[in-house]
Amino acid sequence: MHHTLERLINGDSSVVSHYEIAKKKWEDFFEKHKNDSIEDWAKWLTESQILFFERNCGGRWEGQEVMAWSGFATLYSIQEGFGDNQPLAEKLAKAFEKSACSLEVKTAASQATESYWV
């Protein structure tokens, strides 16, 4: 979350659009692939890191952080927590672990799961 927070406190408003882009990507993914296997999710994560998130969400480092945190944030609300999305959040955590994503993405995903109590 360090990249995101630094950008925010320095007035970089593009961070908002990067998270909005990521949220849309995650919503589409969860809608189309919610019943796919963890292995299929892991493959999608691996491919999407560079081909989508790093290209569209702020570059290499920022895109990696946006990828991991926005996936869980898309499933979560302050009012209800994960609610009915709890199984998807758990599946996402396992898929990140099994993916061939970079160590930075996996670390950010692990931090997100800890923060969101997945």
Sequence and secondary structure as in RCSB ss.txt:
>XXXX:A:sequence
MHHTLERLINGDSSVVSHYEIAKKKWEDFFEKHKNDSIEDWAKWLTESQILFFERNCGGRWEGQEVMAWSGFATL
YSIQEGFGDNQPLAEKLAKAFEKSACSLEVKTAASQATESYWV
>XXXX:A:secstr
 HHHHHHHHTT THHHHHHHHHHHHHHHHHHHHTTS HHHHHHHHHHHIIIIIIHHTTSHHHHHHHHHHHHHHHH
 BTTTBTGGGHHHHHHHHHHHHHS   HHHHHHHHHHHHHTT 
